[in-house]
Amino acid sequence: MLFNTGAALLDAIVLAVVAREPEGTYGYKITQEVRQVIELSESTLYPVLRRLETSGALRVYSIEHNGRLRKYYAITDEGRQKIQAFLQEWEAVMKVY
């Protein structure tokens, strides 16, 4: 079994952070929470968010905040399924050790 620790792990962490907020959350806040687990720059985060949106794992909407539109990200059912798939794969890998 080949476990992709790069993109798959980062996707799972980002999805887990977004899943904490039922109405969704915005990019800067996601960056700050992800940094509690793994070093991440905003320039790395936004392509991940776009990839997750394109794959259907996140939905994106905007809300006005202090006179400007702020982009919010919310997890979808597909995103929750991706988290579950990652956890199942992780459990399978951990059984080996």
C-alpha positions as CSV (number, residue, x, y, z in Angstrom):
1,M,0.0,0.0,0.0
2,L,1.4,3.4,-0.9
3,F,0.3,6.1,1.4
4,N,0.6,9.6,-0.1
5,T,1.7,11.7,3.0
6,G,2.0,14.9,1.0
7,A,-1.2,16.1,-0.7
8,A,-3.5,13.6,1.0
9,L,-2.4,14.5,4.5
10,L,-2.6,18.2,3.8
11,D,-6.1,17.8,2.2
12,A,-7.2,15.8,5.3
13,I,-5.9,18.4,7.7
14,V,-7.5,21.3,5.8
15,L,-10.8,19.4,5.5
16,A,-10.8,18.6,9.2
17,V,-10.2,22.3,10.1
18,V,-13.0,23.5,7.8
19,A,-15.3,20.8,9.2
20,R,-15.0,22.3,12.7
21,E,-17.1,25.3,11.6
22,P,-20.6,24.2,10.4
23,E,-21.1,27.5,8.4
24,G,-17.6,27.5,7.1
25,T,-14.5,29.5,7.7
26,Y,-12.1,31.8,5.8
27,G,-8.6,31.3,4.4
28,Y,-6.6,33.2,7.0
29,K,-8.3,31.5,9.9
30,I,-7.8,28.1,8.2
31,T,-4.0,28.9,7.8
32,Q,-3.7,29.8,11.5
33,E,-5.4,26.6,12.6
34,V,-3.5,24.3,10.2
35,R,-0.2,25.9,11.4
36,Q,-1.0,24.4,14.9
37,V,-0.3,21.0,13.3
38,I,2.0,21.5,10.3
39,E,4.0,24.5,8.9
40,L,2.0,26.0,6.1
41,S,2.1,29.3,4.1
42,E,-0.9,31.0,2.7
43,S,0.6,30.6,-0.8
44,T,0.5,26.8,-0.2
45,L,-3.0,26.8,1.3
46,Y,-4.9,28.6,-1.5
47,P,-4.1,26.0,-4.2
48,V,-5.2,23.3,-1.8
49,L,-8.5,25.1,-1.2
50,R,-9.0,25.5,-4.9
51,R,-8.2,21.8,-5.5
52,L,-10.7,20.8,-2.8
53,E,-13.3,23.1,-4.2
54,T,-12.8,21.8,-7.7
55,S,-13.1,18.2,-6.5
56,G,-16.4,19.0,-4.7
57,A,-15.0,18.6,-1.2
58,L,-15.6,22.3,-0.3
59,R,-18.2,24.8,-1.3
60,V,-17.2,28.5,-1.5
61,Y,-19.3,31.6,-0.8
62,S,-18.6,35.2,0.1
63,I,-19.8,37.4,3.0
64,E,-19.2,41.1,3.4
65,H,-16.9,41.9,6.3
66,N,-15.8,45.4,7.1
67,G,-16.9,46.6,3.7
68,R,-15.1,43.9,1.7
69,L,-16.1,40.5,0.6
70,R,-14.5,37.6,2.4
71,K,-14.4,34.2,0.8
72,Y,-15.6,31.4,3.1
73,Y,-15.1,27.6,2.7
74,A,-17.5,25.0,3.9
75,I,-17.2,21.2,3.8
76,T,-19.5,19.2,1.7
77,D,-20.7,15.6,2.1
78,E,-18.0,14.6,-0.4
79,G,-15.4,16.4,1.8
80,R,-16.6,14.4,4.8
81,Q,-16.3,11.2,2.8
82,K,-12.7,12.2,1.8
83,I,-11.9,12.6,5.5
84,Q,-13.3,9.1,6.3
85,A,-11.4,7.6,3.4
86,F,-8.2,9.1,4.7
87,L,-8.8,7.8,8.2
88,Q,-9.5,4.3,6.9
89,E,-6.3,4.4,4.9
90,W,-4.4,5.7,7.9
91,E,-5.8,2.9,10.1
92,A,-4.8,0.3,7.5
93,V,-1.2,1.7,7.4
94,M,-1.0,1.8,11.2
95,K,-2.0,-1.9,11.5
96,V,1.2,-2.8,9.7
97,Y,3.2,-1.1,12.4
